[in-house]
Amino acid sequence: MDDNASTPAAKLLLLDLDYSAGERAFRDEVRAWVDANLPNALRDKVVRYEHLTRDDHLCWHRILADKGWIAPGWPVEWGGNGWNVVQRYIFEEECGYAGAPSLVPFGLTMCAAVLLKFGTDAQKRRFLPRIYRGDDFWCQGYSEPNSGSDLASLRTSAVRKGGHYVVNGQKIWTTLAHMADWIFCLVRTDASPERKQEGISFLLIDMRSPGITVRPLILMDGGHEVNEVFFDDVEVPVDNLVHEENKGWTVAKYLLGHERLNTARIGTSKRELEHLTTFAARQVKDGRPLTDDPRFRDKLSRLAIELMALEITNLRFLDRLRGGRAPGAEVSMLKIKGTEIQQMLTELMLEAAGPQAQVIGSVDDRDLDDPALAALAPRYCNMRKTTIYAGSNEIQRNIIAKHALGL
Ligand SMILES: Cc1cc2nc3c(=O)[nH]c(=O)nc-3n(C[C@H](O)[C@H](O)[C@H](O)COP(=O)(O)OP(=O)(O)OC[C@H]3O[C@@H](n4cnc5c(N)ncnc54)[C@H](O)[C@@H]3O)c2cc1C
């Protein structure tokens, strides 16, 4: 992405999709630092697709916080480090490629973005430093039974009584609620608005408040990632209201754009594609390496091309963001392609492993050709979620149809 295309006209016609010399030097610096500072035990867990504990998540978070790299996109006065969008992308890509755990976005990217845009000074001072240091672990309370894609139909109620709201209702699919200290919630503060998008408010709720119950939902892979969260007469101080009462939908929409920015995971997919290619080259079919099989090669090549196209699309998108434009419907395109590629990777890995994919963690993984095999089948099941969460891919297609194609 060289800044010095020769003339203004050339700049209009050409998109330089390579990194500049400065960006390449930055990438090398990040790569070396991550290599030296990512604990091996944590990396091993990530590349073996093991479920991470709260301590695992916070370990990498705090290493980055100490370095000053945990919240690059925040304003400098709150701990941001002034990196531009390209540097931030390079950093995320390098971390994903190296096998660092994905940073839990609920506090760092979602709640923080909302507080920075809509929070009072007191709310910023109270919550942002704790999010930065990893003192508070956050989760997202948006979805409810029957209110997922149609989020504005949500019914969890918050009734104001003196200095508190009294909250009653239920959230569902709440990722990592069982690890969380705080939850940010959309609640209904007006029971009979003219439009369902009105009468919603954005509340910050302490998970230790009396009246909150968290129940696990076990996913197809047997893992505990998501939960139901029940609110039974939970008292929430009015100071924890973000933005105006009944104007929470504005906050919700702002946050969803930020949520989808992080779903493409190109660095992680590149690492997994390399792993798949090496693994397939060791697998033998009809006396030849699987990578010599024309049909498998075809699928592998298609996947590699899709990933390359996604990366180029992402660079084009970053080039525009660098020019100061807000993320628009293009984020939906990145979400769709990024998550489809993540699923295709697990499908091809399963195909390459053949019967070996059936070990499902039951065999001591020291006996396996590849330690990631033990988690392969559960991983395949787990990755079905990517086209559902952060707004399902069907909903992303609707967004593209409406905002990008004008349909
Ligand atoms: C693993 C996982 C983690 C999650 N984590 C969180 C979290 O931390 N916090 C949170 O608040 N939520 C979370 N969610 C919830 C997620 O946002 C919803 O599941 C998602 O928005 C879909 O809503 P739904 O499940 O109610 O499905 P529905 O909205 O009932 O949709 C069912 C199907 O119909 C399709 N559909 C619905 N409406 C349309 C339409 N208008 N046009 C075309 N197709 C349509 C959908 O694409 C889907 O295929 C998580 C979900 C999963 C699977």
The ligand as a MOL file (V3000), in Angstrom:
LIG
                    3D

  0  0  0     0  0            999 V3000
M  V30 BEGIN CTAB
M  V30 COUNTS 53 58 0 0 0
M  V30 BEGIN ATOM
M  V30 1 C -21.8860 -19.7900 19.0190 0
M  V30 2 C -22.7460 -18.5690 19.1080 0
M  V30 3 C -22.3630 -17.5360 19.9300 0
M  V30 4 C -23.1940 -16.4250 20.0880 0
M  V30 5 N -22.8220 -15.4360 20.9760 0
M  V30 6 C -23.6900 -14.4350 21.2260 0
M  V30 7 C -23.3880 -13.4730 22.2590 0
M  V30 8 O -22.3320 -13.5360 22.9080 0
M  V30 9 N -24.2970 -12.5350 22.5300 0
M  V30 10 C -25.4840 -12.4220 21.8310 0
M  V30 11 O -26.2540 -11.5120 22.1170 0
M  V30 12 N -25.7900 -13.3000 20.8580 0
M  V30 13 C -24.9350 -14.3090 20.5490 0
M  V30 14 N -25.2460 -15.2400 19.5780 0
M  V30 15 C -26.5570 -15.1760 18.9410 0
M  V30 16 C -26.5280 -14.8190 17.4680 0
M  V30 17 O -26.3290 -13.4530 17.2830 0
M  V30 18 C -27.8740 -15.3020 16.8740 0
M  V30 19 O -27.8790 -16.7200 16.9540 0
M  V30 20 C -28.0640 -14.8520 15.4630 0
M  V30 21 O -28.2770 -13.4650 15.4000 0
M  V30 22 C -29.2570 -15.5930 14.7820 0
M  V30 23 O -30.3910 -15.4640 15.5690 0
M  V30 24 P -31.2640 -16.7530 15.9840 0
M  V30 25 O -30.3480 -17.7810 16.5560 0
M  V30 26 O -32.3850 -16.2840 16.8370 0
M  V30 27 O -31.8160 -17.3370 14.6240 0
M  V30 28 P -33.0460 -16.7810 13.7890 0
M  V30 29 O -33.0090 -15.3010 13.7500 0
M  V30 30 O -34.2910 -17.4470 14.2800 0
M  V30 31 O -32.7150 -17.3250 12.3430 0
M  V30 32 C -32.9310 -18.6780 11.9520 0
M  V30 33 C -32.5100 -18.8160 10.4890 0
M  V30 34 O -33.3430 -17.9740 9.6640 0
M  V30 35 C -32.5460 -17.0630 8.9080 0
M  V30 36 N -33.2100 -15.7760 8.8270 0
M  V30 37 C -33.7830 -15.0900 9.8520 0
M  V30 38 N -34.2850 -13.9090 9.4050 0
M  V30 39 C -33.9970 -13.8510 8.0790 0
M  V30 40 C -34.2360 -12.8710 7.0620 0
M  V30 41 N -34.8450 -11.7200 7.3290 0
M  V30 42 N -33.7870 -13.1220 5.8060 0
M  V30 43 C -33.1340 -14.2900 5.5140 0
M  V30 44 N -32.8920 -15.2660 6.4450 0
M  V30 45 C -33.3200 -15.0370 7.6990 0
M  V30 46 C -31.2340 -16.9600 9.6830 0
M  V30 47 O -30.1590 -16.6040 8.8440 0
M  V30 48 C -31.0800 -18.3700 10.2250 0
M  V30 49 O -30.5140 -19.1970 9.2430 0
M  V30 50 C -24.4140 -16.3480 19.3680 0
M  V30 51 C -24.7820 -17.3930 18.5070 0
M  V30 52 C -23.9690 -18.4920 18.3770 0
M  V30 53 C -24.4050 -19.6090 17.4730 0
M  V30 END ATOM
M  V30 BEGIN BOND
M  V30 1 1 1 2
M  V30 2 1 2 3
M  V30 3 2 2 52
M  V30 4 2 3 4
M  V30 5 1 4 5
M  V30 6 1 4 50
M  V30 7 2 5 6
M  V30 8 1 6 7
M  V30 9 1 6 13
M  V30 10 2 7 8
M  V30 11 1 7 9
M  V30 12 1 9 10
M  V30 13 2 10 11
M  V30 14 1 10 12
M  V30 15 2 12 13
M  V30 16 1 13 14
M  V30 17 1 14 15
M  V30 18 1 14 50
M  V30 19 1 15 16
M  V30 20 1 16 17
M  V30 21 1 16 18
M  V30 22 1 18 19
M  V30 23 1 18 20
M  V30 24 1 20 21
M  V30 25 1 20 22
M  V30 26 1 22 23
M  V30 27 1 23 24
M  V30 28 2 24 25
M  V30 29 1 24 26
M  V30 30 1 24 27
M  V30 31 1 27 28
M  V30 32 2 28 29
M  V30 33 1 28 30
M  V30 34 1 28 31
M  V30 35 1 31 32
M  V30 36 1 32 33
M  V30 37 1 33 34
M  V30 38 1 33 48
M  V30 39 1 34 35
M  V30 40 1 35 36
M  V30 41 1 35 46
M  V30 42 1 36 37
M  V30 43 1 36 45
M  V30 44 2 37 38
M  V30 45 1 38 39
M  V30 46 1 39 40
M  V30 47 2 39 45
M  V30 48 1 40 41
M  V30 49 2 40 42
M  V30 50 1 42 43
M  V30 51 2 43 44
M  V30 52 1 44 45
M  V30 53 1 46 47
M  V30 54 1 46 48
M  V30 55 1 48 49
M  V30 56 2 50 51
M  V30 57 1 51 52
M  V30 58 1 52 53
M  V30 END BOND
M  V30 END CTAB
M  END
